[in-house]
Amino acid sequence: MMDQAESLRKLVSQKKGIKKSRVITISGGKGGIGKTCISVNLSLALKKLGYNVTIIDADLGFSNVEIELGVTSKYTLFDVLYNNKMITEVISEGPLGVKYISSGGDFTLIDEGVDLTLFLSNIKILDYYSDFIIIDTGAGLNKVVHQFLQAADEIVLIVTPEPTSIMDAYTLIKHSLVGEKKKINVLINKVKNFEEYRKIYKRFETVVNNYLGVSLNDLGYLEIDEKMTECIIEQTPIVIKYHNGKTAKQLIQIAAKLANQSPPEEPQGLWGIFAKLLKQR
């Protein structure tokens, strides 16, 4: 029987020359800002636009992406590291064919005996088969979130009108992203209208630019929508249940704006991000 390493080499050799995937890390300064809901719906919106998308739930210990997608994962990336599973065994499929993977472990605590070369070869397969890989990080600014932000090429930062959300987002940039050459996209969520969004974004952009010297990219906004809560409870993403509604159309527009941006000049792909993460063990 062909061993795992040989299987991976064969898969990679069949896909030589294909560009690396664009890996986008979605984060926010605090919980309750709609980060996971946006990660899921933005992924589905990209899929509707014709892209192959994989979501990685990096909120270690919590499987909120899995709940919102209505899927169940038997294995995780942790099993690829420690239990000799291939990457193809840990992928679950959600609505519209979007792929989903749970991290399932703390990647800052890697045993010295683990075959990292084999693990990274597994990870490389996702780069070849995904146009976009969306990483949904945990809430707050713990060590794991900090490491994912440091390793990422592109970031979507979710901010709401709450003063605590604005302050926490500022703190996140201050402690993890100052001096880093990364594209930081800001998405304002749960606003009443366009005027409130513009006011919040302009104030946030001015403070971050003046005090931290960091430039931001305006990704847009989402208004408060009671249907979003309904969809979360029913485990049916809003871009599917209310695909003709205002929020779903806004999400499609945001996905298109994100997709049409110029990618980093030298994207790392998922392989590069995990290579960085594992060096910090």
C-alpha positions as CSV (number, residue, x, y, z in Angstrom):
1,M,0.0,0.0,0.0
2,M,1.2,3.5,-0.9
3,D,2.3,5.3,2.3
4,Q,0.9,8.7,3.3
5,A,4.0,10.7,2.2
6,E,4.1,9.0,-1.2
7,S,0.4,9.7,-1.7
8,L,0.9,13.4,-0.9
9,R,3.9,13.7,-3.3
10,K,1.7,12.2,-6.0
11,L,-1.1,14.7,-5.4
12,V,1.3,17.6,-5.4
13,S,3.0,16.5,-8.6
14,Q,-0.3,16.5,-10.3
15,K,-1.0,20.1,-9.4
16,K,2.4,21.8,-10.1
17,G,2.3,25.3,-11.5
18,I,-1.0,26.3,-9.8
19,K,-1.0,29.5,-7.8
20,K,-1.1,29.4,-4.0
21,S,-4.5,30.1,-2.4
22,R,-5.3,33.4,-0.9
23,V,-5.4,33.0,2.9
24,I,-7.6,35.5,4.7
25,T,-7.7,35.6,8.5
26,I,-10.9,37.0,10.0
27,S,-10.6,38.5,13.4
28,G,-12.0,41.0,15.9
29,G,-11.2,42.4,19.2
30,K,-14.0,40.8,21.2
31,G,-16.7,38.2,21.1
32,G,-20.3,38.9,20.0
33,I,-19.4,41.0,16.9
34,G,-20.5,38.5,14.3
35,K,-17.1,37.3,13.3
36,T,-17.9,33.6,12.8
37,C,-21.2,34.4,11.1
38,I,-19.4,36.7,8.6
39,S,-16.6,34.1,8.1
40,V,-19.2,31.5,7.1
41,N,-21.4,33.8,4.9
42,L,-18.4,35.5,3.3
43,S,-17.0,32.0,2.4
44,L,-20.4,31.0,0.9
45,A,-20.6,34.3,-1.0
46,L,-17.1,33.7,-2.5
47,K,-18.3,30.2,-3.5
48,K,-21.4,31.7,-5.2
49,L,-19.0,33.9,-7.2
50,G,-17.3,30.7,-8.5
51,Y,-14.3,30.3,-6.2
52,N,-13.2,27.1,-4.3
53,V,-13.3,28.0,-0.6
54,T,-12.0,26.2,2.5
55,I,-12.8,27.5,6.0
56,I,-10.5,26.7,8.9
57,D,-11.9,27.2,12.4
58,A,-9.0,28.4,14.4
59,D,-11.1,29.2,17.5
60,L,-9.4,26.4,19.4
61,G,-11.8,24.5,21.7
62,F,-14.9,25.9,20.1
63,S,-16.6,24.7,16.9
64,N,-18.8,27.7,16.1
65,V,-18.1,27.5,12.3
66,E,-19.2,23.9,12.4
67,I,-22.4,24.8,14.2
68,E,-23.3,27.6,11.8
69,L,-22.6,25.5,8.7
70,G,-24.6,22.6,10.1
71,V,-21.8,20.1,9.6
72,T,-19.9,17.6,11.8
73,S,-16.2,17.0,11.8
74,K,-14.9,13.6,12.8
75,Y,-11.2,14.6,12.6
76,T,-9.2,17.8,12.7
77,L,-5.8,19.2,11.8
78,F,-4.7,18.0,15.2
79,D,-5.3,14.4,13.9
80,V,-3.1,15.1,10.9
81,L,-0.3,16.1,13.3
82,Y,-0.7,13.4,15.9
83,N,-2.9,10.6,14.5
84,N,-1.5,9.9,11.0
85,K,-4.6,11.2,9.2
86,M,-4.3,12.6,5.7
87,I,-5.7,16.1,5.0
88,T,-8.4,14.6,2.8
89,E,-9.7,12.7,5.9
90,V,-10.3,15.8,8.0
91,I,-12.2,17.8,5.4
92,S,-16.0,18.2,5.9
93,E,-18.3,19.6,3.2
94,G,-20.8,22.3,3.9
95,P,-23.5,24.1,1.9
96,L,-22.7,24.8,-1.7
97,G,-19.7,22.6,-1.5
98,V,-17.7,24.9,0.8
99,K,-15.0,22.9,2.6
100,Y,-14.5,23.1,6.3
101,I,-11.7,22.0,8.7
102,S,-11.4,22.3,12.4
103,S,-8.0,23.0,13.9
104,G,-8.7,20.9,16.9
105,G,-5.6,21.6,19.0
106,D,-3.2,24.2,20.2
107,F,-0.5,24.7,17.6
108,T,1.8,26.5,20.0
109,L,2.3,23.2,21.9
110,I,3.9,20.9,19.4
111,D,5.8,17.8,20.5
112,E,9.4,17.6,19.2
113,G,8.8,14.1,17.8
114,V,6.1,15.1,15.4
115,D,6.9,14.9,11.6
116,L,6.3,18.5,10.7
117,T,7.5,17.9,7.1
118,L,4.7,15.4,6.6
119,F,2.2,17.7,8.2
120,L,3.2,20.7,6.0
121,S,3.0,18.5,3.0
122,N,-0.6,17.7,3.9
123,I,-1.3,21.4,4.4
124,K,0.2,22.2,1.0
125,I,-2.6,20.1,-0.7
126,L,-5.2,22.7,0.5
127,D,-3.3,25.5,-1.3
128,Y,-3.6,23.6,-4.6
129,Y,-7.3,22.9,-4.3
130,S,-8.6,26.2,-2.8
131,D,-8.8,29.7,-4.3
132,F,-9.5,31.1,-0.9
133,I,-8.8,29.8,2.6
134,I,-10.8,31.6,5.3
135,I,-9.3,31.3,8.8
136,D,-11.8,32.2,11.6
137,T,-9.8,33.1,14.7
138,G,-11.0,33.1,18.3
139,A,-12.3,36.2,20.1
140,G,-9.9,38.5,22.0
141,L,-6.2,38.7,21.7
142,N,-4.7,35.5,23.1
143,K,-1.4,33.9,22.0
144,V,-3.0,31.8,19.2
145,V,-4.9,34.7,17.7
146,H,-1.8,36.8,17.9
147,Q,0.2,34.2,16.0
148,F,-2.3,33.7,13.3
149,L,-2.5,37.5,12.7
150,Q,1.3,37.7,12.6
151,A,1.5,34.9,10.1
152,A,-1.3,36.1,7.8
153,D,-1.0,37.9,4.5
154,E,-4.5,39.4,4.5
155,I,-6.8,40.2,7.4
156,V,-10.5,41.1,7.7
157,L,-11.0,43.0,11.0
158,I,-14.7,43.1,12.2
159,V,-15.7,46.2,14.1
160,T,-19.1,47.1,15.5
161,P,-20.4,50.5,16.8
162,E,-19.9,49.4,20.4
163,P,-17.1,51.4,22.1
164,T,-15.6,48.2,23.5
165,S,-15.4,46.7,20.0
166,I,-13.7,49.8,18.6
167,M,-11.2,49.9,21.5
168,D,-10.5,46.2,21.3
169,A,-9.9,46.3,17.6
170,Y,-7.5,49.2,18.1
171,T,-5.7,47.2,20.8
172,L,-5.5,44.2,18.5
173,I,-3.8,46.3,15.7
174,K,-1.5,47.9,18.2
175,H,-0.2,44.7,19.7
176,S,-0.2,42.4,16.6
177,L,0.0,44.4,13.4
178,V,2.0,47.6,13.9
179,G,5.0,47.5,11.6
180,E,3.7,44.5,9.6
181,K,3.3,44.7,5.9
182,K,-0.3,43.3,5.7
183,K,-3.5,44.3,4.0
184,I,-5.9,45.1,6.8
185,N,-9.5,45.2,5.6
186,V,-12.1,46.7,8.0
187,L,-15.7,45.6,7.9
188,I,-18.1,47.5,10.1
189,N,-20.9,45.2,11.3
190,K,-24.3,45.8,12.9
191,V,-24.8,49.5,12.0
192,K,-28.1,51.3,11.7
193,N,-27.4,52.8,8.3
194,F,-24.8,54.1,5.9
195,E,-24.3,57.3,7.8
196,E,-23.4,55.5,11.1
197,Y,-21.0,53.2,9.2
198,R,-19.2,56.2,7.6
199,K,-18.9,58.0,10.9
200,I,-17.5,54.9,12.7
201,Y,-15.1,53.9,9.9
202,K,-13.7,57.5,9.5
203,R,-13.1,57.9,13.2
204,F,-11.5,54.5,13.5
205,E,-9.3,55.0,10.4
206,T,-8.1,58.4,11.6
207,V,-7.1,57.2,15.1
208,V,-5.3,54.1,13.8
209,N,-3.5,56.0,11.2
210,N,-2.5,59.0,13.4
211,Y,-1.5,57.0,16.5
212,L,-0.3,53.7,15.1
213,G,0.8,54.7,11.6
214,V,-1.2,51.8,10.1
215,S,-3.2,52.1,6.9
216,L,-6.6,50.4,6.6
217,N,-8.7,49.3,3.7
218,D,-12.5,50.0,3.8
219,L,-14.3,46.7,3.0
220,G,-17.8,48.1,3.7
221,Y,-20.5,47.4,6.2
222,L,-23.5,45.3,7.2
223,E,-26.6,46.7,8.7
224,I,-28.4,45.2,11.7
225,D,-30.7,42.4,10.4
226,E,-32.9,40.3,12.6
227,K,-32.9,37.6,10.0
228,M,-29.2,37.0,10.7
229,T,-30.1,35.9,14.3
230,E,-32.8,33.7,12.9
231,C,-30.4,32.0,10.5
232,I,-27.8,31.4,13.2
233,I,-30.4,29.7,15.4
234,E,-31.6,27.6,12.4
235,Q,-28.0,26.8,11.3
236,T,-28.8,28.0,7.8
237,P,-26.5,30.8,6.6
238,I,-28.3,34.0,5.5
239,V,-26.8,34.0,2.0
240,I,-28.6,30.7,1.4
241,K,-32.0,31.2,3.2
242,Y,-32.5,34.8,2.2
243,H,-30.3,34.9,-0.9
244,N,-32.3,37.7,-2.4
245,G,-32.3,39.8,0.8
246,K,-30.4,43.0,1.4
247,T,-27.8,41.4,3.7
248,A,-27.1,38.6,1.4
249,K,-26.6,41.0,-1.5
250,Q,-24.3,43.1,0.7
251,L,-22.2,40.0,1.5
252,I,-21.9,39.1,-2.2
253,Q,-20.7,42.7,-2.9
254,I,-18.2,42.5,-0.1
255,A,-16.9,39.1,-1.3
256,A,-16.6,40.5,-4.8
257,K,-14.6,43.5,-3.5
258,L,-12.3,41.2,-1.6
259,A,-11.8,38.9,-4.5
260,N,-11.0,41.8,-6.9
261,Q,-8.4,43.3,-4.7
262,S,-4.8,42.7,-5.7
263,P,-3.4,39.8,-3.7
264,P,-0.1,40.2,-1.8
265,E,2.9,40.3,-4.2
266,E,4.4,37.1,-2.6
267,P,1.5,35.2,-1.0
268,Q,2.6,32.5,1.4
269,G,-0.4,30.3,1.0
270,L,-1.6,28.1,3.9
271,W,1.7,26.2,3.8
272,G,3.7,29.4,4.6
273,I,1.4,30.4,7.4
274,F,1.6,27.1,9.2
275,A,5.3,26.9,8.6
276,K,5.5,30.2,10.5
277,L,3.2,29.1,13.3
278,L,5.1,25.9,13.9
279,K,8.4,27.7,14.1
280,Q,7.0,29.4,17.2
281,R,6.4,26.2,19.1
